Amino acid sequence: MNDCLFCKIVAGEIPSNKLYEDDLCYAFYDIDPQAPTHFLVVPKAHIPSVAGVDESNQATVGHIFTVIAKLAKELGLDSFRVVSNIGEQAGQSVFHLHFHVLSGRDMTWPPG
């Protein structure tokens, strides 16, 4: 999508602090971290949110979770939270599927 922030980051049009990249996904550190370790993993294909996951892209989403586990292990994260907000009321501000990975501090519950 032409106006999608994350599509522009994936395309290299907007700089990011890249952590990982492969054919299906891109991971980068959050510019406004909410924990000592805070990165995002996004699919390269534009999917608006978890609500847009279907049979055609489910393998990509499964791959993203494999990448999250790999990166967490490489970064030495023993405990971490994975978050995806779906819709404005839930706090989604960029309408491109993304998973926040947060670690390095106690996480409270409920989170909102």
C-alpha positions as CSV (number, residue, x, y, z in Angstrom):
1,M,0.0,0.0,0.0
2,N,1.3,3.4,-0.9
3,D,0.6,5.2,2.4
4,C,1.4,2.3,4.8
5,L,4.2,3.1,7.2
6,F,5.3,-0.5,7.6
7,C,5.2,-1.2,3.9
8,K,7.5,1.8,3.5
9,I,9.8,0.5,6.2
10,V,9.9,-2.9,4.6
11,A,10.7,-1.3,1.2
12,G,13.6,0.7,2.7
13,E,11.8,4.0,2.0
14,I,11.8,4.8,5.7
15,P,14.8,3.9,7.8
16,S,14.6,1.5,10.7
17,N,16.9,-0.3,13.1
18,K,16.6,-3.7,11.4
19,L,16.9,-6.8,13.5
20,Y,16.0,-9.5,11.0
21,E,14.8,-9.9,7.4
22,D,13.9,-12.8,5.2
23,D,11.6,-13.4,2.2
24,L,8.4,-13.3,4.2
25,C,9.0,-10.9,7.1
26,Y,11.0,-8.0,8.6
27,A,11.8,-7.3,12.2
28,F,13.0,-4.0,13.6
29,Y,13.3,-2.2,16.9
30,D,10.4,0.0,18.0
31,I,11.2,3.7,17.9
32,D,9.2,4.3,21.1
33,P,10.1,1.2,23.2
34,Q,7.8,0.3,26.0
35,A,10.3,-2.2,27.5
36,P,14.1,-2.6,27.6
37,T,13.7,-4.9,24.6
38,H,10.9,-4.0,22.2
39,F,10.9,-5.0,18.6
40,L,8.2,-5.5,15.9
41,V,7.9,-8.3,13.4
42,V,5.8,-7.6,10.3
43,P,5.0,-9.6,7.2
44,K,6.4,-8.2,4.0
45,A,3.0,-8.7,2.3
46,H,0.4,-6.1,3.4
47,I,-2.2,-7.7,5.8
48,P,-4.3,-5.1,7.6
49,S,-4.4,-7.0,11.0
50,V,-4.9,-10.4,12.6
51,A,-8.5,-10.0,11.4
52,G,-7.1,-10.3,7.8
53,V,-5.4,-13.7,8.4
54,D,-6.8,-16.4,6.2
55,E,-5.8,-19.6,4.4
56,S,-3.8,-17.6,1.8
57,N,-1.5,-16.0,4.4
58,Q,-1.6,-18.4,7.4
59,A,1.8,-19.9,6.5
60,T,3.4,-16.4,6.7
61,V,1.9,-15.8,10.1
62,G,3.1,-19.2,11.4
63,H,6.6,-18.3,10.0
64,I,6.5,-15.0,11.9
65,F,6.0,-16.8,15.2
66,T,9.0,-19.1,14.3
67,V,11.1,-16.0,13.7
68,I,9.9,-14.5,17.0
69,A,11.0,-17.6,18.9
70,K,14.4,-17.6,17.0
71,L,15.0,-13.9,17.8
72,A,14.0,-14.3,21.4
73,K,16.5,-17.1,21.8
74,E,19.2,-15.2,20.0
75,L,18.6,-12.2,22.2
76,G,18.6,-14.3,25.4
77,L,15.0,-13.5,26.3
78,D,13.8,-16.0,28.9
79,S,10.5,-14.3,29.2
80,F,8.6,-12.0,26.8
81,R,5.2,-10.8,25.7
82,V,3.9,-10.9,22.1
83,V,1.1,-8.3,21.3
84,S,-0.9,-7.6,18.3
85,N,-3.6,-4.9,18.5
86,I,-6.6,-5.3,16.1
87,G,-8.6,-2.2,15.4
88,E,-8.6,1.4,16.7
89,Q,-10.3,0.7,20.0
90,A,-7.6,-1.9,20.8
91,G,-4.9,0.6,20.1
92,Q,-3.9,-0.3,16.5
93,S,-2.4,2.8,14.9
94,V,-0.7,1.2,11.9
95,F,-3.0,-0.9,9.9
96,H,-0.4,-3.5,8.7
97,L,-0.2,-6.7,10.7
98,H,2.5,-6.5,13.3
99,F,3.6,-8.2,16.4
100,H,5.3,-6.3,19.3
101,V,7.8,-8.4,21.2
102,L,8.5,-6.9,24.7
103,S,10.9,-8.1,27.3
104,G,13.2,-7.0,30.1
105,R,10.7,-5.8,32.7
106,D,7.7,-7.2,34.6
107,M,4.6,-7.2,32.5
108,T,1.3,-6.4,34.3
109,W,-2.1,-7.9,33.7
110,P,-4.5,-6.8,32.6
111,P,-2.5,-4.8,30.2
112,G,-5.0,-2.1,29.4
